[in-house]
Amino acid sequence: MVKLKNGETYNGHLEKCDNFMNITLREVIQTDSDGDRFWRLSEAYIRGNTIKYLRIPDAVIDKVKEDMTKSRNSNNRGGRGGRGRGGAGRGGPGTGRGRGRGYGSGRGGHTMD
C-alpha cells in the first residue's frame, strides 16, 4: 500500500522501483483522499517525491533479506581483493590528479627550475 502526500492511497502489486523511489504497481485500487471513491487500474506509475509512506508486508521484507544474504555469500570467490585494475601506486604518473597539477602545461603553467 502506498500513501501519497495528498492523501490518496494505491494498493497493488509492486512491479518496479528505482533509486528515486519511483514505483510501478499493477492490479491497483486507488482511493481518493476522502476515502469515499475507488478506482480499479491495471497499472499505475507513482513518482517518488509524492510518496508519504509505503506499507510492505513483513513476509516480503524477510524474503528480500534472505535473497540478499544468499547473493552475498555466493559472490565471495576469494582472491586478493582490492579495487581497480592495479597499475602504479598512489600519486604515480597517470593517476588522474585533475587539471593543472603538472609543471609547464596549460595557461601560465609553472616550469621546473
Rosetta constraint file for C-alpha pairs under 8 A:
AtomPair CA 1 CA 9 HARMONIC 6.90 0.50
AtomPair CA 1 CA 10 HARMONIC 5.69 0.50
AtomPair CA 1 CA 11 HARMONIC 4.42 0.50
AtomPair CA 1 CA 12 HARMONIC 6.69 0.50
AtomPair CA 1 CA 54 HARMONIC 5.84 0.50
AtomPair CA 1 CA 55 HARMONIC 5.14 0.50
AtomPair CA 1 CA 56 HARMONIC 6.88 0.50
AtomPair CA 2 CA 9 HARMONIC 5.51 0.50
AtomPair CA 2 CA 10 HARMONIC 5.08 0.50
AtomPair CA 2 CA 11 HARMONIC 6.35 0.50
AtomPair CA 2 CA 51 HARMONIC 7.03 0.50
AtomPair CA 2 CA 52 HARMONIC 7.72 0.50
AtomPair CA 2 CA 53 HARMONIC 6.10 0.50
AtomPair CA 2 CA 54 HARMONIC 4.64 0.50
AtomPair CA 2 CA 55 HARMONIC 6.43 0.50
AtomPair CA 3 CA 7 HARMONIC 6.40 0.50
AtomPair CA 3 CA 8 HARMONIC 5.95 0.50
AtomPair CA 3 CA 9 HARMONIC 4.48 0.50
AtomPair CA 3 CA 10 HARMONIC 6.56 0.50
AtomPair CA 3 CA 51 HARMONIC 6.17 0.50
AtomPair CA 3 CA 52 HARMONIC 5.59 0.50
AtomPair CA 3 CA 53 HARMONIC 5.48 0.50
AtomPair CA 3 CA 54 HARMONIC 6.39 0.50
AtomPair CA 4 CA 8 HARMONIC 5.43 0.50
AtomPair CA 4 CA 9 HARMONIC 6.22 0.50
AtomPair CA 4 CA 50 HARMONIC 5.66 0.50
AtomPair CA 4 CA 51 HARMONIC 4.39 0.50
AtomPair CA 4 CA 52 HARMONIC 4.83 0.50
AtomPair CA 4 CA 53 HARMONIC 6.97 0.50
AtomPair CA 5 CA 50 HARMONIC 5.77 0.50
AtomPair CA 5 CA 51 HARMONIC 5.84 0.50
AtomPair CA 5 CA 52 HARMONIC 4.93 0.50
AtomPair CA 6 CA 33 HARMONIC 6.78 0.50
AtomPair CA 6 CA 50 HARMONIC 7.90 0.50
AtomPair CA 7 CA 32 HARMONIC 7.03 0.50
AtomPair CA 7 CA 33 HARMONIC 4.29 0.50
AtomPair CA 7 CA 34 HARMONIC 7.67 0.50
AtomPair CA 8 CA 30 HARMONIC 7.18 0.50
AtomPair CA 8 CA 31 HARMONIC 5.64 0.50
AtomPair CA 8 CA 32 HARMONIC 4.70 0.50
AtomPair CA 8 CA 33 HARMONIC 4.43 0.50
AtomPair CA 8 CA 34 HARMONIC 7.99 0.50
AtomPair CA 9 CA 30 HARMONIC 5.75 0.50
AtomPair CA 9 CA 31 HARMONIC 5.18 0.50
AtomPair CA 9 CA 32 HARMONIC 6.73 0.50
AtomPair CA 9 CA 33 HARMONIC 7.30 0.50
AtomPair CA 10 CA 28 HARMONIC 6.36 0.50
AtomPair CA 10 CA 29 HARMONIC 5.74 0.50
AtomPair CA 10 CA 30 HARMONIC 4.58 0.50
AtomPair CA 10 CA 31 HARMONIC 6.49 0.50
AtomPair CA 11 CA 28 HARMONIC 5.41 0.50
AtomPair CA 11 CA 29 HARMONIC 5.22 0.50
AtomPair CA 11 CA 30 HARMONIC 6.53 0.50
AtomPair CA 12 CA 25 HARMONIC 5.65 0.50
AtomPair CA 12 CA 26 HARMONIC 5.72 0.50
AtomPair CA 12 CA 27 HARMONIC 5.38 0.50
AtomPair CA 12 CA 28 HARMONIC 4.31 0.50
AtomPair CA 12 CA 29 HARMONIC 6.47 0.50
AtomPair CA 13 CA 25 HARMONIC 5.28 0.50
AtomPair CA 13 CA 26 HARMONIC 5.23 0.50
AtomPair CA 13 CA 27 HARMONIC 6.39 0.50
AtomPair CA 13 CA 28 HARMONIC 7.18 0.50
AtomPair CA 14 CA 23 HARMONIC 7.30 0.50
AtomPair CA 14 CA 24 HARMONIC 6.24 0.50
AtomPair CA 14 CA 25 HARMONIC 4.65 0.50
AtomPair CA 14 CA 26 HARMONIC 6.64 0.50
AtomPair CA 15 CA 23 HARMONIC 7.39 0.50
AtomPair CA 15 CA 24 HARMONIC 5.32 0.50
AtomPair CA 15 CA 25 HARMONIC 5.22 0.50
AtomPair CA 15 CA 26 HARMONIC 6.43 0.50
AtomPair CA 16 CA 23 HARMONIC 5.45 0.50
AtomPair CA 16 CA 24 HARMONIC 5.05 0.50
AtomPair CA 16 CA 25 HARMONIC 7.19 0.50
AtomPair CA 17 CA 21 HARMONIC 5.84 0.50
AtomPair CA 17 CA 22 HARMONIC 5.65 0.50
AtomPair CA 17 CA 23 HARMONIC 4.41 0.50
AtomPair CA 17 CA 24 HARMONIC 6.59 0.50
AtomPair CA 18 CA 22 HARMONIC 5.64 0.50
AtomPair CA 18 CA 23 HARMONIC 6.79 0.50
AtomPair CA 20 CA 48 HARMONIC 5.81 0.50
AtomPair CA 20 CA 49 HARMONIC 7.82 0.50
AtomPair CA 21 CA 47 HARMONIC 7.19 0.50
AtomPair CA 21 CA 48 HARMONIC 4.39 0.50
AtomPair CA 21 CA 49 HARMONIC 7.57 0.50
AtomPair CA 22 CA 45 HARMONIC 7.41 0.50
AtomPair CA 22 CA 46 HARMONIC 5.74 0.50
AtomPair CA 22 CA 47 HARMONIC 4.56 0.50
AtomPair CA 22 CA 48 HARMONIC 4.15 0.50
AtomPair CA 22 CA 49 HARMONIC 7.79 0.50
AtomPair CA 23 CA 45 HARMONIC 5.87 0.50
AtomPair CA 23 CA 46 HARMONIC 5.34 0.50
AtomPair CA 23 CA 47 HARMONIC 6.66 0.50
AtomPair CA 23 CA 48 HARMONIC 6.90 0.50
AtomPair CA 24 CA 43 HARMONIC 7.10 0.50
AtomPair CA 24 CA 44 HARMONIC 5.66 0.50
AtomPair CA 24 CA 45 HARMONIC 4.49 0.50
AtomPair CA 24 CA 46 HARMONIC 6.34 0.50
AtomPair CA 25 CA 43 HARMONIC 5.61 0.50
AtomPair CA 25 CA 44 HARMONIC 5.21 0.50
AtomPair CA 25 CA 45 HARMONIC 6.49 0.50
AtomPair CA 26 CA 41 HARMONIC 7.55 0.50
AtomPair CA 26 CA 42 HARMONIC 5.55 0.50
AtomPair CA 26 CA 43 HARMONIC 4.26 0.50
AtomPair CA 26 CA 44 HARMONIC 6.40 0.50
AtomPair CA 27 CA 40 HARMONIC 7.38 0.50
AtomPair CA 27 CA 41 HARMONIC 6.06 0.50
AtomPair CA 27 CA 42 HARMONIC 4.73 0.50
AtomPair CA 27 CA 43 HARMONIC 5.98 0.50
AtomPair CA 28 CA 40 HARMONIC 5.81 0.50
AtomPair CA 28 CA 41 HARMONIC 4.98 0.50
AtomPair CA 28 CA 42 HARMONIC 6.04 0.50
AtomPair CA 28 CA 43 HARMONIC 6.19 0.50
AtomPair CA 28 CA 44 HARMONIC 6.83 0.50
AtomPair CA 29 CA 38 HARMONIC 6.68 0.50
AtomPair CA 29 CA 39 HARMONIC 5.62 0.50
AtomPair CA 29 CA 40 HARMONIC 4.67 0.50
AtomPair CA 29 CA 41 HARMONIC 6.20 0.50
AtomPair CA 30 CA 38 HARMONIC 5.58 0.50
AtomPair CA 30 CA 39 HARMONIC 5.06 0.50
AtomPair CA 30 CA 40 HARMONIC 6.39 0.50
AtomPair CA 30 CA 41 HARMONIC 7.36 0.50
AtomPair CA 31 CA 35 HARMONIC 5.73 0.50
AtomPair CA 31 CA 36 HARMONIC 7.38 0.50
AtomPair CA 31 CA 37 HARMONIC 5.83 0.50
AtomPair CA 31 CA 38 HARMONIC 4.67 0.50
AtomPair CA 31 CA 39 HARMONIC 6.60 0.50
AtomPair CA 32 CA 36 HARMONIC 6.81 0.50
AtomPair CA 32 CA 37 HARMONIC 5.70 0.50
AtomPair CA 32 CA 38 HARMONIC 6.69 0.50
AtomPair CA 46 CA 50 HARMONIC 7.44 0.50
AtomPair CA 46 CA 51 HARMONIC 7.76 0.50
AtomPair CA 47 CA 51 HARMONIC 7.29 0.50
AtomPair CA 56 CA 60 HARMONIC 6.93 0.50
AtomPair CA 56 CA 61 HARMONIC 7.23 0.50
AtomPair CA 57 CA 61 HARMONIC 6.76 0.50
AtomPair CA 58 CA 62 HARMONIC 6.13 0.50
AtomPair CA 59 CA 63 HARMONIC 6.18 0.50
AtomPair CA 60 CA 64 HARMONIC 6.30 0.50
AtomPair CA 61 CA 65 HARMONIC 6.32 0.50
AtomPair CA 62 CA 66 HARMONIC 6.29 0.50
AtomPair CA 63 CA 67 HARMONIC 6.21 0.50
AtomPair CA 64 CA 68 HARMONIC 6.12 0.50
AtomPair CA 65 CA 69 HARMONIC 6.30 0.50
AtomPair CA 66 CA 70 HARMONIC 6.23 0.50
AtomPair CA 67 CA 71 HARMONIC 6.19 0.50
AtomPair CA 68 CA 72 HARMONIC 6.15 0.50
AtomPair CA 69 CA 73 HARMONIC 6.18 0.50
AtomPair CA 70 CA 74 HARMONIC 6.22 0.50
AtomPair CA 71 CA 75 HARMONIC 6.19 0.50
AtomPair CA 72 CA 76 HARMONIC 6.79 0.50
AtomPair CA 88 CA 92 HARMONIC 5.65 0.50
AtomPair CA 88 CA 93 HARMONIC 7.25 0.50
AtomPair CA 88 CA 95 HARMONIC 7.77 0.50
AtomPair CA 90 CA 95 HARMONIC 7.19 0.50
AtomPair CA 91 CA 95 HARMONIC 6.15 0.50
AtomPair CA 91 CA 97 HARMONIC 7.89 0.50
AtomPair CA 97 CA 101 HARMONIC 6.97 0.50
AtomPair CA 100 CA 105 HARMONIC 7.20 0.50
AtomPair CA 100 CA 106 HARMONIC 6.56 0.50
AtomPair CA 100 CA 109 HARMONIC 7.59 0.50
AtomPair CA 102 CA 109 HARMONIC 7.94 0.50
AtomPair CA 103 CA 109 HARMONIC 6.13 0.50
AtomPair CA 103 CA 110 HARMONIC 5.16 0.50
AtomPair CA 103 CA 111 HARMONIC 5.27 0.50
AtomPair CA 103 CA 112 HARMONIC 6.36 0.50
AtomPair CA 104 CA 108 HARMONIC 7.93 0.50
AtomPair CA 104 CA 109 HARMONIC 4.79 0.50
AtomPair CA 104 CA 110 HARMONIC 5.02 0.50
AtomPair CA 104 CA 111 HARMONIC 4.60 0.50
AtomPair CA 104 CA 112 HARMONIC 7.30 0.50
AtomPair CA 105 CA 109 HARMONIC 5.15 0.50
AtomPair CA 105 CA 110 HARMONIC 7.45 0.50
